[in-house]
Amino acid sequence: MNLFLDSNALIKLYHDEVGSDSLQRFIGKKDRDLVLTIADISKLEFTSAILKRVRQGEISLKIAKDIHSFFENDLYLFNIVSVGDEVKLLAGDLLLKVAHRKALGTLDSLQLSTAFVAHRVLPIDWFITSDKPLLNIAREYFPVFNPEVPD
């Protein structure tokens, strides 16, 4: 079972917020041959998201640094797909195809295109995000799971 987690889903594994429990349950129901796939840019987005929570007063800088350390120590658990030239070309094509009629930003197009490339090697069984615009586009290509929607 291969689950692709975009950045806002990934952070729910490390920071208790809306959807964290739902995501943990969803992952817990999957088989033992579970693969969690992320884009390499998710590492940067993760750091940015944690520090945003510091700026918003949700957590202290010390807690953010601890969360970041836990994540860095867990990187070996993830199938990390590089955002290389192929992903960037697909993201550009996806933007031209979709962005004029649906909300699709640069990073989201890179996330989805990374899933496309990863899918060629090991099929993606679920695309996981709580980003509604990305979810609506991803569902055209993959089964999707939004951890923020009650079970």
VOTI-189174 format. One record per residue: residue in one letter; x, y, z of N, C-alpha, C in turn. Coordinates in steps of 0.1 Angstrom, whole numbers, padded with zeros to 4 digits, always signed. Atoms other than C-alpha are relative to their C-alpha. Example, Ala and Ser with C-alpha at 12.3 -4.5 7.8 and 13.67 -1.06 7.14 Angstrom:
REM VOTI-189174
a+0009-0012+0000+0123-0045+0078+0009+0012+0000 s-0009-0011+0000+0137-0011+0071-0008+0011+0008 
This chain:
REM VOTI-189174
m+0009-0012+0000+0000+0000+0000+0009+0012+0000 n-0009-0012+0001+0016+0033-0011-0009+0012+0002 l+0008-0012-0003+0002+0065+0004+0009+0012-0003 f-0007-0013+0002+0013+0099-0010-0005+0010+0009 l+0004-0011-0009+0012+0126+0016+0006+0013-0005 d-0005-0013+0003+0014+0162+0006+0004+0006+0013 s-0006-0006-0012+0030+0186+0031-0010+0003+0011 n+0009-0003-0011-0002+0196+0050-0005-0013+0006 a+0003+0013-0006-0009+0159+0055+0011-0005+0009 l-0012+0005-0007+0026+0151+0065+0002+0007+0014 i-0002-0007-0013+0027+0178+0093-0010-0006+0010 k+0010+0006-0010-0004+0161+0109+0006-0012+0007 l-0006+0011-0006+0018+0132+0117+0009+0004+0012 y-0010-0005-0010+0041+0154+0139-0006+0011+0009 h+0006-0011-0007+0018+0182+0151-0015-0003+0002 d+0014+0003-0003-0015+0175+0168-0009+0012-0004 e+0009-0010+0006-0041+0194+0148-0012-0007-0006 v+0012+0006+0007-0074+0189+0130+0005-0010-0010 g-0003+0010+0010-0071+0157+0111+0011-0009+0004 s-0012+0009-0004-0041+0142+0130-0005-0014+0004 d+0005+0013-0005-0062+0115+0147-0006-0008-0012 s+0006+0007+0012-0081+0107+0115+0011-0006-0009 l-0011+0004+0009-0048+0104+0095+0007-0012+0007 q-0006+0011-0007-0033+0081+0122-0009-0012-0001 r+0009+0011+0002-0064+0059+0121+0001-0006-0014 f+0000+0004+0014-0063+0058+0083+0013-0008-0003 i-0013+0007+0002-0026+0048+0082+0000-0013+0008 g+0000+0012-0008-0031+0023+0110-0009-0012-0005 k+0009+0011+0006-0058+0004+0090+0007-0006-0012 k-0006+0005+0012-0034-0002+0061+0009-0012+0003 d-0008+0012-0002-0013-0033+0056+0014+0002+0005 r-0013-0001-0006+0021-0040+0070+0010+0005-0011 d-0009-0004+0010+0037-0033+0036-0002+0014-0004 l+0004-0014+0002+0029+0003+0039+0012+0009-0004 v-0011-0009+0004+0050+0029+0020-0007+0014+0001 l+0005-0014-0001+0046+0066+0028+0010+0008-0010 t-0007-0008+0010+0057+0087-0002-0002+0014+0001 i+0000-0015+0000+0066+0124-0001+0009+0005-0011 a-0009-0007+0009+0081+0149-0025+0012+0006+0009 d-0011-0005-0008+0115+0161-0014-0002+0015+0004 i+0003-0014-0005+0101+0197-0013-0008+0000+0012 s+0008+0001-0012+0079+0185+0015+0009+0003+0012 k-0008-0002-0012+0109+0187+0038+0001+0015+0002 l+0000-0015-0001+0111+0225+0031-0013+0005+0005 e+0013-0004-0003+0074+0229+0033-0004-0003+0015 f+0002+0004-0014+0073+0210+0066+0007+0010+0010 t-0007-0010-0008+0099+0234+0081-0007+0013+0000 s+0007-0012+0001+0080+0264+0069-0013+0000+0008 a+0013+0001-0007+0047+0251+0083+0002+0000+0015 i-0003+0000-0015+0062+0244+0117+0003+0014+0005 l-0004-0014-0004+0077+0279+0119-0011+0009-0001 k+0012-0008+0001+0045+0294+0108-0009-0001+0013 r+0007+0002-0013+0029+0279+0139+0006+0007+0011 v-0007-0008-0010+0056+0296+0160-0005+0014-0002 r+0004-0014+0002+0048+0329+0144-0015+0003+0004 q+0014-0002-0004+0011+0324+0150-0003-0002+0015 g+0001+0002-0015+0018+0316+0187-0006-0013+0004 e+0006+0013-0003+0005+0280+0185+0010-0008+0008 i-0010+0008-0007+0038+0265+0196+0012+0009+0002 s-0012-0007-0003+0071+0277+0210+0011-0004-0010 l-0011+0003+0009+0103+0278+0190+0007-0013+0004 k-0006+0013-0005+0117+0250+0212-0008-0012-0005 i+0008+0011+0005+0088+0228+0204+0001-0002-0015 a-0001+0001+0015+0091+0236+0167+0013-0007-0003 k-0013+0007+0003+0128+0226+0168+0000-0015+0004 d+0002+0014-0004+0119+0194+0186-0008-0008-0011 i+0008+0006+0011+0092+0186+0160+0009-0002-0012 h-0009+0001+0012+0117+0193+0132+0010-0011+0002 s-0010+0011-0002+0143+0170+0148-0006-0014-0001 f+0006+0013+0001+0118+0142+0152-0003-0004-0015 f+0002+0002+0014+0109+0146+0115+0013-0004-0007 e-0013+0003+0006+0145+0147+0104+0005-0014+0003 n-0004+0014-0005+0152+0115+0124-0009-0011-0007 d+0009+0010+0006+0122+0098+0107+0001+0000-0015 l+0000-0001+0015+0131+0107+0071+0003-0014-0007 y-0003+0013+0006+0144+0071+0065-0013-0008-0001 l+0012+0007+0001+0108+0060+0070-0008+0003-0013 f+0008-0005+0012+0096+0078+0038+0007-0004-0013 n-0005+0001+0013+0100+0071+0002+0000+0014-0006 i-0002-0014+0004+0113+0105-0009+0003+0001-0015 v-0001-0001+0015+0108+0114-0046+0005+0014-0003 s-0006-0013+0004+0130+0142-0060-0008+0007-0010 v+0006-0009+0010+0115+0171-0078+0010+0004-0010 g-0010-0003+0010+0137+0169-0108-0007+0006-0013 d+0004-0006+0013+0133+0181-0144-0013-0006-0005 e+0012+0007+0005+0106+0155-0153-0012+0005+0008 v+0011-0005-0009+0084+0166-0123-0003+0014-0004 k+0002-0015+0003+0089+0203-0132-0007+0001-0013 l+0007-0001+0013+0079+0197-0168-0015-0004+0001 l+0014+0004-0002+0048+0178-0157-0008+0010+0007 a+0006-0010-0008+0040+0205-0132-0004+0012-0009 g+0003-0010+0010+0042+0231-0160-0011-0003-0009 d+0011+0004+0008+0020+0211-0182-0014+0000+0007 l+0012+0000-0008-0005+0206-0154-0005+0014+0003 l+0004-0014-0002-0006+0243-0146-0007+0005-0013 l+0006-0004+0012-0013+0250-0183-0014-0006-0003 k+0012+0007+0002-0040+0224-0184-0011+0003+0010 v+0010-0001-0011-0058+0232-0151-0001+0014+0006 a+0000-0012-0008-0048+0265-0135-0009+0011-0005 h+0009-0011+0005-0070+0287-0157-0014-0002+0004 r+0014+0002-0004-0101+0270-0144-0001-0005+0014 k+0000+0005-0014-0091+0256-0110+0011+0006+0008 a-0011-0005-0008-0070+0269-0081+0011-0010+0001 l-0011+0009-0001-0037+0252-0086+0013+0009+0000 g-0012-0008-0001-0005+0269-0074+0012-0008-0003 t-0013+0006+0004+0031+0261-0081+0004-0012+0009 l-0003+0011-0009+0038+0240-0050-0009-0012-0001 d+0010+0011+0002+0006+0220-0054+0002-0007-0013 s-0003+0007+0012+0014+0213-0090+0012-0008+0001 l-0012+0008-0002+0048+0201-0080-0003-0013+0009 q+0004+0012-0008+0033+0178-0053-0007-0010-0009 l+0008+0009+0008+0008+0163-0077+0008-0006-0011 s-0009+0005+0011+0034+0159-0105+0010-0010+0006 t-0009+0009-0007+0057+0142-0080-0008-0013+0002 a+0008+0013-0001+0029+0117-0073-0002-0007-0013 f+0001+0006+0013+0025+0111-0110+0013-0008-0003 v-0013+0006+0002+0062+0103-0113+0002-0012+0009 a-0001+0011-0009+0062+0081-0082-0009-0011-0004 h+0010+0010+0003+0031+0063-0094+0005-0010-0011 r-0006+0008+0010+0051+0050-0124+0009-0011+0005 v-0009+0010-0006+0075+0032-0101-0007-0009+0009 l+0008+0007-0010+0052+0022-0073-0014+0006+0001 p+0013-0006+0001+0015+0028-0078-0005+0006+0013 i+0005-0008-0011+0000+0054-0055-0014-0005+0003 d+0013+0005-0003-0030+0038-0037-0009+0011+0005 w+0008-0011-0005-0041+0070-0020+0008+0013+0000 f-0006-0013+0000-0033+0107-0024-0006+0007+0012 i+0005-0005-0013-0036+0123+0011+0003+0015+0001 t-0001-0014-0002-0042+0160+0016-0012+0006+0006 s+0012-0007-0005-0065+0184+0034-0001+0014-0007 d+0001-0011+0009-0059+0211+0008-0011-0002-0010 k+0012+0003+0008-0093+0213-0008+0002+0002-0015 p-0002-0001+0015-0083+0227-0042+0009-0011-0006 l-0008+0011+0004-0055+0202-0045-0007-0013+0000 l+0008+0012-0002-0078+0174-0033-0009-0001-0012 n+0009+0000+0011-0103+0183-0060+0006-0003-0013 i-0007+0003+0012-0077+0181-0087+0006-0014+0000 a-0007+0013-0002-0059+0150-0073-0010-0011-0002 r+0010+0011+0001-0092+0130-0072-0003-0004-0015 e+0001+0004+0014-0092+0131-0110+0010-0011-0004 y-0011+0009+0003-0061+0109-0109+0002-0011+0010 f-0003+0010-0011-0060+0090-0076-0012+0000+0009 p+0009+0000-0011-0082+0079-0048+0006+0010+0010 v-0005-0010-0009-0080+0107-0022-0006-0002+0014 f+0005+0000-0014-0083+0110+0015+0003+0013+0006 n-0001-0013-0007-0089+0142+0034-0001-0003+0015 p+0001+0003-0014-0080+0137+0071-0008+0009+0008 e+0008-0010-0008-0099+0168+0081-0015-0003-0002 v+0014+0004+0002-0132+0152+0069-0003-0011+0010 p+0003+0010-0010-0148+0132+0097-0003-0014-0007 d+0002+0013+0006-0148+0094+0091-0015-0003-0002 
